[in-house]
Amino acid sequence: MKSEKERQHFVPRFYLKKFSNNNDEKSIGVFLKDNKKFIKSASIEGQSQKPFYYGEDGKVENLLMEIEGPASRVFNKICEDCEIIKTPLEDYFRILHFVINLYFRNPVQSQTLLNSDDGFNKHFEEFKSSPEIKSLLDNKLTTTQSIILSLSQSFRIARMCLDLSSKIIVNKTSTPFIISDNPTLKYNMIADRSKGVSAGFASYGLQIFLPITPTTMLLFYDSKAYEIHEDEKDLLHIIKDSEISQLNLLQVLNSSNCLYFNQDINESDIISLVNQAKNYRLPNEIIPIKFGGYFLQTISELKINLNLTAINPVTSQQFAIHGKLILPMRQHAKKMKEFLEKEQKKN
């Protein structure tokens, strides 16, 4: 049966409303990167959604609503109190899962899977005389499959990230945070400072940034990798416009096409950030790697050498092997990964 919910959002409306013009929860500023169009006020209803994006039967959409409902209540309380909810653990997991789910439900991630699949198909095309290879080439990943496959990772990854500590970053400048159509930022300061090093959700040094209002941002981070300078209320204050600009630049780089903001952002502010972004490699690009007969692919990540006064990476020489930095898996992530793999085999 075809779902009545044709408009299916990959960035929830309750989240976009936090960045609405004058807090009216109806309109929001938009910049379209593809055609460089600045829209001072657009309807929130039509943003970051596609017709039947999760399929026509509505099953995935309904499942996401079950995640969003409880998460939105926790989210709103964090915004109101400007305080991380650490207990009960269920509420802490709800907001962590929401942030990671927001990352994996995005079209950027499903497109990355499609591009990866396409890369493998192009490489193995010359071997299609083999029945096994031909069978793989004939079963290309579909758009719907890529969306479901990407989404299916979020719960597992959230469990692997339960060891992360959390803080709220408070923007004390006159420049608001902006967001995008892909607002969850997966970052790693330590990997960024080392050439040729990439890192995933299980890696030492992981950081996850998500603006939650124009003046506040959620931060999940590996506490063993960073020294954090917070106040007595566990808040990190940013007082430098240059640091807010760096975080906003990450949103521009991470975005697909749309940037979102409130009435305090001008067109010149956005144009400046978009022009700066041209100096950096975009994340989520597939990079083929060939070693003789071996074929591998890696994915480019956010790299701008982010520098925040309140967050200092801990240098650890134990990870340097033959002069090259190697980032190990965090212990909790490693154990959880092993546990989940065992559970999967049982089923």
Residue pairs with C-beta under 8 A, 6 or more apart in sequence:
1 57
2 56
2 57
2 58
3 52
3 55
3 56
3 57
3 58
3 61
4 58
5 58
5 61
6 51
6 52
7 45
7 46
7 49
7 51
8 49
8 50
8 51
8 52
8 53
8 54
8 61
9 47
9 48
9 49
9 53
10 48
10 49
10 50
10 53
10 105
10 106
10 107
10 181
11 47
11 48
11 102
11 106
11 181
11 182
11 183
12 68
12 72
12 102
13 44
13 45
13 47
14 68
14 72
14 75
14 76
15 75
15 102
15 183
15 212
16 28
16 44
16 47
16 48
16 179
16 260
17 25
17 44
18 79
18 212
18 213
18 214
19 28
19 177
19 178
19 179
19 211
19 213
19 214
19 260
19 261
19 262
20 26
20 27
20 28
20 44
20 262
21 27
21 28
21 29
21 40
21 41
21 262
21 263
22 262
22 263
25 44
26 43
26 44
27 41
27 42
27 43
27 44
28 41
28 42
28 44
28 47
28 260
28 261
28 262
29 38
29 39
29 40
29 41
29 42
29 260
29 261
29 262
29 263
29 265
30 38
30 39
30 42
30 47
30 258
30 259
30 260
31 37
31 38
31 39
31 258
31 259
31 261
31 267
31 270
31 274
32 39
32 257
32 258
33 252
33 255
33 257
33 258
33 259
33 274
34 257
36 271
36 274
38 267
38 270
38 271
40 263
47 181
47 258
47 260
48 181
48 258
50 107
53 107
53 147
54 60
54 61
54 64
54 147
55 61
55 144
60 147
60 148
60 151
64 101
64 105
67 94
67 97
67 98
67 101
68 98
70 94
71 94
71 95
71 97
71 98
74 85
74 91
74 94
74 95
74 98
75 95
75 98
75 212
77 85
78 84
78 85
78 95
78 168
78 212
78 218
79 212
79 213
79 216
82 168
82 170
82 216
82 235
83 168
83 233
83 234
84 92
84 166
84 167
84 168
84 218
84 234
85 91
85 92
85 95
86 92
86 166
92 166
93 158
93 162
95 218
96 158
96 161
96 162
96 164
96 166
96 220
97 154
97 155
97 158
99 184
99 208
99 210
99 218
99 220
100 154
100 157
100 158
100 161
100 184
100 201
100 208
101 151
101 154
101 155
101 158
102 183
102 184
102 210
103 109
103 154
103 182
103 184
103 186
103 208
104 150
104 151
104 153
104 154
104 157
105 147
105 150
105 151
105 154
106 150
106 181
106 182
106 184
106 256
107 147
107 256
108 182
108 254
108 256
108 284
109 150
109 284
110 143
110 146
110 147
110 149
110 150
111 146
111 284
112 284
112 286
112 299
113 141
113 146
113 149
113 150
114 141
114 143
114 146
115 286
116 286
116 297
116 299
117 140
117 141
117 146
118 140
119 286
119 288
119 297
120 295
120 297
121 136
121 137
121 140
123 288
123 295
124 133
124 136
124 137
124 295
125 137
127 133
128 134
128 137
141 149
156 340
157 201
159 336
159 340
160 201
160 202
160 332
160 333
160 336
160 337
160 340
161 201
161 206
161 208
161 220
161 333
162 332
162 336
163 222
163 330
163 331
163 332
163 333
164 206
164 208
164 220
164 221
164 222
164 223
165 220
165 221
165 222
165 223
165 228
166 218
166 219
166 220
166 221
167 219
167 221
167 228
167 230
167 234
167 235
167 236
168 216
168 217
168 218
168 219
168 234
168 235
168 236
169 209
169 216
169 217
169 218
169 219
169 235
169 236
169 237
169 238
169 310
170 215
170 216
170 235
170 236
170 237
170 238
171 177
171 214
171 215
171 216
171 217
171 238
171 244
172 237
172 238
172 239
173 238
173 239
173 240
173 241
173 244
174 241
174 264
175 241
175 244
175 245
175 248
175 264
175 269
176 214
176 215
176 261
176 262
176 264
176 265
177 211
177 213
177 214
177 215
177 216
177 217
177 244
177 247
177 248
177 251
178 211
178 248
178 251
178 252
178 259
178 260
178 261
178 265
178 270
178 273
179 211
179 251
179 259
179 260
179 261
180 251
180 252
180 254
180 255
180 256
180 258
180 259
180 260
181 255
181 256
181 257
181 258
181 259
181 260
182 254
182 255
182 256
183 210
183 211
183 251
183 254
184 208
184 209
184 210
185 207
185 208
185 209
185 210
185 250
185 251
185 254
185 302
186 201
186 206
186 207
186 208
186 301
186 302
187 207
187 208
187 209
187 250
187 301
187 302
187 306
188 199
188 203
188 205
188 206
188 207
188 301
188 327
189 205
189 207
189 226
189 306
189 311
189 313
190 197
190 199
190 204
190 205
190 225
190 313
190 325
190 327
191 197
191 198
191 199
191 203
191 205
191 301
191 325
191 327
192 301
192 302
192 303
192 304
192 305
192 306
193 305
193 313
194 324
194 325
196 324
197 325
197 326
197 327
198 298
198 299
198 300
198 301
199 205
199 206
199 301
199 327
200 206
201 333
202 329
202 330
202 333
202 334
202 337
203 327
203 328
203 329
203 330
203 333
204 222
204 224
204 225
204 319
204 327
204 328
204 329
204 330
205 222
205 225
205 226
205 313
205 327
206 220
206 221
206 222
206 225
206 330
207 219
207 220
207 221
207 222
207 226
207 311
208 218
208 219
208 220
208 221
209 217
209 218
209 219
209 247
209 250
210 217
210 218
211 217
211 218
211 247
211 251
212 218
214 261
214 262
214 264
217 247
219 236
221 228
221 311
222 330
224 314
224 330
225 313
225 314
225 316
226 311
226 312
226 313
226 314
227 311
227 312
227 314
228 236
228 310
228 311
229 236
229 309
229 310
229 311
229 312
230 236
230 310
231 237
236 310
236 311
237 310
238 244
238 308
238 309
238 310
240 309
243 307
243 308
243 309
245 273
246 304
246 306
246 307
246 308
247 306
248 273
249 273
249 276
249 277
249 304
250 302
250 304
250 306
251 259
252 259
252 273
252 274
252 276
252 277
253 277
253 280
253 282
253 283
253 302
253 304
254 283
254 302
259 270
259 273
261 270
280 303
280 304
281 300
281 303
282 300
283 299
283 300
283 301
283 302
283 303
284 299
284 300
285 299
285 300
286 297
286 298
286 299
287 297
287 298
287 299
287 300
288 295
288 296
288 297
289 295
289 296
289 297
289 298
290 296
319 325
319 326
319 327
319 328
320 326
329 337
